[in-house]
Amino acid sequence: MSNDEFAGNAVIVTGGAQGMGRTIAEQFLLQGARVLIFDLDAKLAEQTARELSPESSAVIGFGGNVSLREDVHRAVELMRRALWSP
């Protein structure tokens, strides 16, 4: 079941390439959000993004470490440019 509860919103899901993080990313997508999957494993984050939405730009993968301020800033900037539209 899908709805548009989060339509127009963009979210960052840390640890989103697998497990609970992936499930959370899937649920946000189903509810209309655009999602940046932030994970230590860049290749897996990008692969997961392609698997969740192969023909859409609603989800992108990003490799980074949430404990590094510069990685968090890069992720937020990427989300702002690629996914968020007021």
Secondary structure, 3 states (H helix, E strand, C coil): CCCCCCCCCEEEEECCCCHHHHHHHHHHHHCCCEEEEEECCHHHHHHHHHHHCCCCCCEEEEECCCCCHHHHHHHHHHHHHHCCCC
